[in-house]
Amino acid sequence: MNKNILHTEVQHFIKTYDANLSKLAFSGSPFPKVTVQELLQQIEGYRKAESKLPGWSGTDGIYYPLKLNLEQTSSETTAKYKASLFSGKAMADLTGGFGVDSYFFSEQFETVYHFEKDTELSSIATHNFKTLNRENIKTINRDAISAIEHMSFDLIYADPSRRHSTKGKVFYLRDCEPNIPDAIDYLLERCEVLMIKTSPMLDISVGIQELQHVFEIHIVAVKNDVKELIWMLKKGNSEAVTIKTRNFVGESSEKFDFEINSEAEAEIGDPEQYLYEPNAAILKSGAFNHIAQCFKLRKLHKNTHLYSTNQLIEFPGRRFKIESAVPYSKKEMRAGITFDKANVATRNFPETVSGLKKRWKITDGGDLYVFFTTGSKNQKMMLLCSKI
C-alpha cells in the first residue's frame, strides 16, 4: 500500500481525471512517488465505487484494491441488506477482502472481526475502516478458519472466492476458497448462525444438499439482476427451508417468501387483460406455482412463466396490458405486425429473439413490448403489450 496515493493532490487527480485511461497509461504518472499502474488502479476503483459504493466513493481518502477484489465485493445495496438481518455482540467476516460487508455489519454488531490472509488487502481494509471512523472493526491478517479455533460469535459470515488458484472461475461450493462444505461442522460449533454468500449461478437444490443445515435462503436482486444467494445455517436445523426473494429497485424492494417444500397449484388459462412477469429473484427461486396461487393469477402454460388476470394488481415484477394476442402463423402474423420497432422477448418458445427479429423485421426500442410464447393448449402466440 503506497501512502503517497493519499496526498491531497493525488486524491484530487484520481477523482477529477476524466480522460481515457489508455491515454494516462501511455503518458505516465505526473507524480514521482506514485506509479502509473497505481494511479490506474485507484481511478478504476473510484469510478467503479461511484455506482457500486456511493457512500465510500464520496469519502475522502478511500484506498482502492485491485480490480478483481473490487469486482468480487458486495455492493452497498446488498451489503446493507445482509447486515439488516442480524445484530449482536460479535461477528466474524471470514473472507473480509475489501471490507464492505464488515463495514455494514459493524453498524449492527458491537465488534466485527475482519479476517483477510492477503497482507496488502488487509492493510487497505484497515486504512479504510480508520478513514470511515469504524473503530469496532478488528482486522486480522490471518487465515480465518484456523484463527477462530478458540473463538465464538453470534454470526459468522463467509463469501468464498469463486476463483480457484488452479481451476480458475468455479461455481461449486467445494471448489471455492475456502472450502465451506468441509468446514461446516467446525464453523457451526463456533456461532449461533452461519451466513454464506454464493454465486447466483449455484443451483438451489445442490446448495441445500451440500450445506445441509440451511433454514433460510435469500435471493437478492438489484434492478432485476440476481446478485447474490445468501444461505443461513443453524446447527442441526430440521425445519422447512424458507426462501426469501428480494428485488431492490431504487429505494424500494419487491418481496416474496415461501417454504421450499410447500405445495402450490397454478391454474392454467389463456391470456386475459393483464400480463405479469415475475422478477428475476422469483424466477431463480422456482416459485412458479406459488406466485400464481398467492396472487390468484392464471399461468399461460405449465412451462411458461407468464401470468394473467382481468384485474390489475400490485405484483413483484413487471406488469403489462395485453393489447392483442396473435396466433403464430404466417397469415395472422403478417396481419398482426403493424409495427417495425418493439421490445422483444421469448418465454417457452422454440425460436430465439434474434431470429424472430430478423424474420419479422423488428428493430429494438419503442413503447411496445412483444412476447413470443406458448399458451395453455400448446399453441404458439405473439402477445402485444404496453408496460404499466
ZAVO-365364 format. One line per field, with one value per residue (C-alpha): x, y, z; residue in three letters. Coordinates in nm, 4 decimals. Layout:
# residues N
x	(X, ...)
y	(Y, ...)
z	(Z, ...)
r	(ALA, ...)
***
This chain:
# residues 388
x	(0.0000, 0.1564, 0.0586, 0.1716, -0.1587, -0.3362, -0.1744, -0.4279, -0.3031, -0.3023, -0.6524, -0.7755, -0.6218, -0.7862, -1.1324, -1.1189, -0.9369, -1.1969, -0.9925, -0.9455, -0.7314, -0.5227, -0.4035, -0.2779, -0.1176, 0.0926, 0.1699, 0.2831, 0.2274, 0.2643, 0.3658, 0.7218, 0.6293, 0.3175, 0.3445, 0.1048, -0.0166, -0.1085, -0.2902, -0.4848, -0.5877, -0.7166, -0.9033, -1.0673, -1.1599, -1.3058, -1.5129, -1.6480, -1.7281, -1.9303, -2.2100, -2.1400, -2.0380, -2.1537, -2.1085, -1.7435, -1.6622, -1.7950, -1.5462, -1.2022, -0.9016, -1.0518, -0.7839, -0.8985, -0.7687, -0.7042, -0.9881, -1.0643, -1.1047, -1.3468, -1.5466, -1.5857, -1.7020, -2.0670, -2.2435, -2.3658, -2.7244, -2.6614, -2.4219, -2.6782, -2.9424, -2.7286, -2.6344, -3.0014, -3.0753, -2.8821, -2.7418, -2.5453, -2.2217, -1.9667, -1.9475, -1.6699, -1.6219, -1.4069, -1.3389, -1.3031, -1.1484, -1.2031, -1.4211, -1.7586, -1.9582, -1.7636, -1.8292, -2.2068, -2.2109, -2.0300, -2.3489, -2.5311, -2.2645, -2.0565, -1.7420, -1.6652, -1.3617, -1.2375, -1.0148, -0.8053, -0.4948, -0.3756, -0.1474, -0.1976, -0.5753, -0.5798, -0.3747, -0.6112, -0.9154, -0.7514, -0.6817, -1.0329, -1.2043, -0.9995, -1.0883, -1.4571, -1.4329, -1.5234, -1.3318, -1.5293, -1.3807, -1.0723, -0.8649, -0.6691, -0.4184, -0.4557, -0.6371, -0.9753, -1.0545, -0.7577, -0.7703, -1.1195, -1.0449, -1.0839, -1.3415, -1.7219, -1.9614, -2.3264, -2.2765, -2.0093, -2.0195, -1.8293, -1.8111, -1.5950, -1.3854, -1.5179, -1.1760, -0.9737, -0.5945, -0.5683, -0.9205, -0.9927, -1.3517, -1.5725, -1.9353, -1.9496, -1.9045, -1.6404, -1.4251, -1.4398, -1.1800, -1.2216, -1.3966, -1.7009, -1.8776, -1.5755, -1.5669, -1.9433, -1.9439, -1.6334, -1.7904, -2.1337, -1.9665, -1.8419, -2.1517, -2.5266, -2.5857, -2.3635, -2.4308, -2.2798, -2.2856, -2.2632, -2.2824, -2.6351, -2.5361, -2.5395, -2.8293, -3.0509, -3.1089, -2.7339, -2.6599, -2.9105, -2.7577, -2.4001, -2.4695, -2.7286, -2.8173, -2.9936, -3.3029, -3.3289, -3.2136, -3.2243, -3.2185, -3.1062, -3.1532, -3.0783, -3.2744, -3.3963, -3.0465, -2.9787, -2.6550, -2.6269, -2.7647, -2.7477, -2.7616, -2.8497, -2.7478, -2.8061, -2.6545, -2.8914, -3.1696, -3.4570, -3.7226, -3.8509, -3.6319, -3.7809, -3.6838, -3.6963, -3.6733, -3.5789, -3.5519, -3.4201, -3.5309, -3.4239, -3.5308, -3.7986, -3.7879, -4.0153, -4.0581, -4.1916, -4.1341, -4.2363, -4.1424, -3.9459, -4.1319, -4.4819, -4.7350, -4.8852, -5.1014, -5.1353, -5.4468, -5.3630, -5.5540, -5.5484, -5.4220, -5.6730, -5.6491, -5.3232, -4.9896, -4.7484, -4.3808, -4.2130, -3.8864, -3.5535, -3.5263, -3.8596, -3.7679, -3.4415, -3.6354, -3.8536, -4.1728, -4.3688, -4.6830, -4.6537, -4.6642, -4.9708, -5.1550, -5.0613, -5.1758, -5.4662, -5.3224, -5.3548, -5.0371, -5.0320, -4.8775, -4.7146, -4.3734, -4.4487, -4.3625, -4.6014, -4.9282, -5.2558, -5.5784, -5.8556, -5.7729, -5.4787, -5.2947, -4.9692, -4.7106, -4.3384, -4.2305, -4.3311, -4.6942, -4.8366, -5.1689, -5.2302, -5.3335, -5.3776, -5.2894, -5.1847, -5.1673, -4.8220, -4.8995, -4.7830, -5.1245, -5.2006, -4.8521, -4.8457, -5.1720, -5.0680, -4.7281, -4.8180, -4.5029, -4.1310, -3.9940, -4.0558, -3.9006, -3.8990, -3.8791, -3.9443, -4.0894, -4.1195, -4.0830, -3.8734, -3.7134, -3.4568, -3.5161, -3.2534, -3.4077, -3.7587, -3.6470, -3.4718, -3.7646, -4.0301, -3.8075, -3.8388, -3.5811, -3.5251, -3.6921, -4.0189, -4.3027, -4.4406, -4.3490, -4.3815, -4.3767, -4.3475, -4.4767, -4.6764, -5.0365, -5.2431, -5.3201, -4.9571, -5.0435, -4.7681, -4.8642, -4.7415, -4.8640, -4.8547, -4.8382, -4.7945, -4.5990, -4.7782)
y	(0.0000, 0.3256, 0.6018, 0.8692, 0.7985, 0.9581, 1.3005, 1.5722, 1.6496, 1.2780, 1.2260, 1.5277, 1.3898, 1.0487, 1.1975, 1.4534, 1.2636, 1.2241, 1.1254, 0.7762, 0.5604, 0.4369, 0.7958, 0.8045, 0.4624, 0.5905, 0.9342, 0.8075, 0.9303, 1.3031, 1.2090, 1.0835, 0.8656, 0.7096, 0.4773, 0.4990, 0.1445, 0.2590, 0.5621, 0.3486, 0.1112, 0.3971, 0.5709, 0.2446, 0.1689, 0.5133, 0.5010, 0.1559, 0.2667, 0.5660, 0.3298, 0.0258, 0.2013, 0.5639, 0.6147, 0.5142, 0.6997, 1.0159, 0.9832, 1.1398, 0.9113, 0.5740, 0.3429, 0.1043, -0.2515, -0.4456, -0.4528, -0.8202, -0.7556, -0.4717, -0.6823, -0.9579, -0.7310, -0.6792, -0.3668, -0.1132, -0.2278, -0.5982, -0.5395, -0.3207, -0.5879, -0.8679, -0.6523, -0.5789, -0.9474, -0.9830, -0.7919, -0.8893, -0.8617, -1.0212, -1.1448, -1.2751, -1.1994, -1.4947, -1.3561, -0.9895, -0.8689, -0.5009, -0.4795, -0.3615, -0.6338, -0.5894, -0.2150, -0.2552, -0.5401, -0.3046, -0.0969, -0.3970, -0.5650, -0.4361, -0.5961, -0.7206, -0.9386, -0.8891, -1.1803, -1.1443, -1.3520, -1.1257, -0.8741, -0.5928, -0.6265, -0.6430, -0.3205, -0.1473, -0.2518, -0.1360, 0.2044, 0.2418, 0.1464, 0.4132, 0.6658, 0.5751, 0.6032, 0.2402, 0.1662, -0.1501, -0.3487, -0.5543, -0.6525, -0.9780, -1.0721, -1.4499, -1.7453, -1.7297, -2.0996, -2.1679, -1.8274, -1.8759, -2.2137, -2.0780, -1.8057, -1.7916, -1.5487, -1.4610, -1.4700, -1.5994, -1.4723, -1.6111, -1.5164, -1.7934, -1.6877, -1.8282, -1.8036, -2.1137, -2.0857, -2.3796, -2.4287, -2.0684, -1.9442, -2.2021, -2.2308, -2.5384, -2.4694, -2.7383, -2.5742, -2.2304, -2.0953, -2.1570, -2.4936, -2.4209, -2.7624, -2.9374, -2.6862, -2.6679, -2.8613, -2.6782, -2.3379, -2.4189, -2.5132, -2.1545, -1.9484, -1.9207, -1.8576, -1.9149, -1.6904, -1.7814, -1.5762, -1.7685, -1.7069, -1.6669, -1.9439, -2.2045, -2.4491, -2.4170, -2.7909, -2.8569, -2.5891, -2.7337, -3.0777, -2.9522, -2.7231, -2.9431, -2.7178, -2.4484, -2.2800, -1.9772, -1.8804, -1.5154, -1.4475, -1.0873, -0.8998, -0.5365, -0.3815, -0.7266, -0.8754, -1.1523, -1.0628, -1.2998, -1.6097, -1.5827, -1.9097, -1.9121, -2.2151, -2.3328, -2.6418, -2.9381, -2.7422, -2.9688, -2.7104, -2.6448, -2.4146, -2.0709, -1.8877, -1.5085, -1.3196, -0.9519, -0.7286, -0.3807, -0.1068, 0.2390, 0.2941, 0.0244, -0.3542, -0.6294, -0.9161, -1.2688, -1.5531, -1.9192, -2.2571, -2.4576, -2.7888, -2.6439, -2.7488, -2.4971, -2.5279, -2.2901, -2.2620, -2.2765, -2.0468, -1.8221, -1.4633, -1.2125, -0.8351, -0.8038, -0.9890, -1.0380, -1.1356, -1.2232, -1.0523, -1.2315, -1.3280, -1.5114, -1.6838, -1.8005, -1.9363, -2.1624, -2.0376, -2.0612, -2.2133, -2.0339, -1.6917, -1.7863, -1.9226, -1.6309, -1.3601, -1.5625, -1.5496, -1.7848, -1.9327, -1.9331, -2.2829, -2.5116, -2.4238, -2.0598, -1.8337, -1.5590, -1.4959, -1.3240, -1.1911, -0.9445, -0.7401, -0.5022, -0.5840, -0.4960, -0.7573, -0.8291, -0.7948, -0.6295, -0.5610, -0.5190, -0.4507, -0.7006, -0.5092, -0.8189, -1.1892, -1.3014, -1.6725, -1.7624, -1.8385, -1.6669, -1.5264, -1.3980, -1.2639, -1.0684, -0.9034, -0.8576, -0.6966, -0.3367, -0.2058, -0.2086, -0.1362, -0.3185, -0.4722, -0.8424, -1.1347, -1.5089, -1.7268, -2.1011, -2.0530, -2.2572, -1.9638, -1.7080, -1.3376, -1.2535, -1.4996, -1.3620, -1.0005, -1.0909, -1.2932, -1.0319, -0.7279, -0.5846, -0.3442, -0.2736, 0.0123, 0.1952, 0.1559, -0.1732, -0.4982, -0.8223, -1.1680, -1.4754, -1.7579, -2.0803, -2.0912, -2.3352, -2.5629, -2.5648, -2.3023, -2.0572, -1.6917, -1.3340, -1.1037, -0.7307, -0.5359, -0.1921, -0.1628, -0.0416)
z	(0.0000, -0.1196, 0.1234, -0.1234, -0.3021, -0.0068, -0.0612, -0.1391, -0.4913, -0.5877, -0.4484, -0.6418, -0.9618, -0.9077, -0.8576, -1.1372, -1.4136, -1.6894, -1.9947, -2.1380, -1.9106, -2.2033, -2.2537, -1.8933, -1.9322, -2.2243, -2.0825, -1.7419, -1.3879, -1.3088, -0.9515, -0.8934, -0.5929, -0.7489, -1.0486, -1.3395, -1.2582, -0.9066, -1.0435, -1.2912, -1.0112, -0.7970, -1.0806, -1.1922, -0.8330, -0.7726, -1.0913, -1.0014, -0.6469, -0.7664, -0.8703, -0.6520, -0.3274, -0.3436, 0.0306, 0.0060, -0.3167, -0.1557, 0.1324, 0.1002, 0.1435, 0.0468, -0.0931, -0.3670, -0.4185, -0.7392, -0.9907, -0.9201, -0.5466, -0.6151, -0.8605, -0.6007, -0.3185, -0.2274, -0.3439, -0.0920, -0.1509, -0.0920, 0.1992, 0.3780, 0.3291, 0.4741, 0.7728, 0.8429, 0.9025, 1.2326, 1.5261, 1.8346, 2.0265, 1.7929, 1.4367, 1.2150, 0.8470, 0.7401, 0.3910, 0.4743, 0.1480, 0.0718, 0.3838, 0.2556, 0.4308, 0.7556, 0.7415, 0.7259, 0.9792, 1.2176, 1.2316, 1.3823, 1.6000, 1.8902, 1.7463, 1.3956, 1.3241, 0.9690, 0.8634, 0.5478, 0.4751, 0.1912, 0.3638, 0.1117, 0.1167, 0.4971, 0.5123, 0.2695, 0.4737, 0.7983, 0.6464, 0.5058, 0.8330, 1.0101, 0.7402, 0.7807, 1.1626, 1.2295, 1.5480, 1.6322, 1.3413, 1.4267, 1.1217, 1.1476, 0.8763, 0.9102, 0.7602, 0.9337, 0.9623, 1.1902, 1.3622, 1.5105, 1.6711, 2.0257, 1.9479, 1.9313, 1.7643, 1.7247, 1.3488, 1.1134, 0.7562, 0.4589, 0.0927, -0.0577, -0.3560, -0.6812, -0.8419, -0.7566, -0.7732, -1.0160, -1.1558, -1.2488, -1.2096, -1.0342, -0.9201, -0.6960, -0.3243, -0.2753, -0.5427, -0.3800, -0.1373, 0.1497, 0.1098, 0.3279, 0.2981, 0.4509, 0.7378, 0.8112, 1.1407, 1.2645, 1.1894, 1.3353, 1.6645, 1.6866, 1.6067, 1.6512, 1.2814, 0.9792, 0.6774, 0.3421, 0.0224, -0.3061, -0.6759, -0.8159, -1.0579, -0.7787, -0.8089, -0.5011, -0.4580, -0.4880, -0.2276, 0.0203, -0.0232, 0.0261, 0.3211, 0.4997, 0.7959, 0.5872, 0.7337, 0.5012, 0.1543, 0.0490, -0.3247, -0.3664, -0.6936, -0.7779, -1.0648, -1.1683, -1.1825, -0.9280, -0.7482, -0.4525, -0.2876, 0.0918, 0.2850, 0.6568, 0.8622, 1.2196, 1.3742, 1.3476, 1.1787, 1.0759, 0.9951, 0.6442, 0.4357, 0.3702, 0.0538, 0.0676, -0.2607, -0.2706, -0.5754, -0.4960, -0.7326, -0.6216, -0.2600, -0.2675, -0.2809, -0.4108, -0.1631, -0.1942, 0.0553, 0.0593, 0.2062, -0.0463, 0.0011, 0.0408, -0.2208, -0.4602, -0.7686, -1.0602, -1.2695, -1.6398, -1.8742, -2.1774, -2.1568, -2.0216, -1.9906, -1.7954, -1.8153, -1.5241, -1.5380, -1.2030, -1.1194, -1.1594, -0.7909, -0.8014, -1.1271, -0.9686, -0.6683, -0.8828, -0.7134, -1.0386, -0.8882, -0.5537, -0.7172, -0.9225, -0.6196, -0.3947, -0.6359, -0.7861, -1.1368, -1.4300, -1.5741, -1.9538, -1.9694, -1.7135, -1.8628, -1.9449, -1.6535, -1.7542, -1.5715, -1.6474, -1.4969, -1.5728, -1.2626, -1.2289, -0.9050, -0.7284, -0.8239, -0.7594, -1.1206, -1.4445, -1.5387, -1.8863, -2.0516, -2.3311, -2.6406, -2.8573, -2.8793, -3.2279, -3.3238, -3.4529, -3.8155, -4.1352, -4.2170, -3.8661, -3.8115, -4.1355, -4.0379, -3.6731, -3.7245, -3.7967, -3.6281, -3.7041, -3.3552, -3.0252, -2.7138, -2.7979, -2.5535, -2.5680, -2.2923, -2.3568, -2.7328, -2.9784, -3.1643, -3.0484, -3.0066, -3.2694, -3.5152, -3.4628, -3.5049, -3.8280, -3.9651, -3.8869, -3.9475, -3.5959, -3.4518, -3.0818, -2.8982, -2.8610, -2.6110, -2.7443, -2.5651, -2.7597, -2.6010, -2.8199, -2.6040, -2.5694, -2.4456, -2.2424, -2.5393, -2.6587, -2.9201, -3.0182, -2.9978, -3.0004, -2.7227, -2.7985, -2.4727, -2.3234, -1.9986, -1.6878)
r	(MET, ASN, LYS, ASN, ILE, LEU, HIS, THR, GLU, VAL, GLN, HIS, PHE, ILE, LYS, THR, TYR, ASP, ALA, ASN, LEU, SER, LYS, LEU, ALA, PHE, SER, GLY, SER, PRO, PHE, PRO, LYS, VAL, THR, VAL, GLN, GLU, LEU, LEU, GLN, GLN, ILE, GLU, GLY, TYR, ARG, LYS, ALA, GLU, SER, LYS, LEU, PRO, GLY, TRP, SER, GLY, THR, ASP, GLY, ILE, TYR, TYR, PRO, LEU, LYS, LEU, ASN, LEU, GLU, GLN, THR, SER, SER, GLU, THR, THR, ALA, LYS, TYR, LYS, ALA, SER, LEU, PHE, SER, GLY, LYS, ALA, MET, ALA, ASP, LEU, THR, GLY, GLY, PHE, GLY, VAL, ASP, SER, TYR, PHE, PHE, SER, GLU, GLN, PHE, GLU, THR, VAL, TYR, HIS, PHE, GLU, LYS, ASP, THR, GLU, LEU, SER, SER, ILE, ALA, THR, HIS, ASN, PHE, LYS, THR, LEU, ASN, ARG, GLU, ASN, ILE, LYS, THR, ILE, ASN, ARG, ASP, ALA, ILE, SER, ALA, ILE, GLU, HIS, MET, SER, PHE, ASP, LEU, ILE, TYR, ALA, ASP, PRO, SER, ARG, ARG, HIS, SER, THR, LYS, GLY, LYS, VAL, PHE, TYR, LEU, ARG, ASP, CYS, GLU, PRO, ASN, ILE, PRO, ASP, ALA, ILE, ASP, TYR, LEU, LEU, GLU, ARG, CYS, GLU, VAL, LEU, MET, ILE, LYS, THR, SER, PRO, MET, LEU, ASP, ILE, SER, VAL, GLY, ILE, GLN, GLU, LEU, GLN, HIS, VAL, PHE, GLU, ILE, HIS, ILE, VAL, ALA, VAL, LYS, ASN, ASP, VAL, LYS, GLU, LEU, ILE, TRP, MET, LEU, LYS, LYS, GLY, ASN, SER, GLU, ALA, VAL, THR, ILE, LYS, THR, ARG, ASN, PHE, VAL, GLY, GLU, SER, SER, GLU, LYS, PHE, ASP, PHE, GLU, ILE, ASN, SER, GLU, ALA, GLU, ALA, GLU, ILE, GLY, ASP, PRO, GLU, GLN, TYR, LEU, TYR, GLU, PRO, ASN, ALA, ALA, ILE, LEU, LYS, SER, GLY, ALA, PHE, ASN, HIS, ILE, ALA, GLN, CYS, PHE, LYS, LEU, ARG, LYS, LEU, HIS, LYS, ASN, THR, HIS, LEU, TYR, SER, THR, ASN, GLN, LEU, ILE, GLU, PHE, PRO, GLY, ARG, ARG, PHE, LYS, ILE, GLU, SER, ALA, VAL, PRO, TYR, SER, LYS, LYS, GLU, MET, ARG, ALA, GLY, ILE, THR, PHE, ASP, LYS, ALA, ASN, VAL, ALA, THR, ARG, ASN, PHE, PRO, GLU, THR, VAL, SER, GLY, LEU, LYS, LYS, ARG, TRP, LYS, ILE, THR, ASP, GLY, GLY, ASP, LEU, TYR, VAL, PHE, PHE, THR, THR, GLY, SER, LYS, ASN, GLN, LYS, MET, MET, LEU, LEU, CYS, SER, LYS, ILE)
***
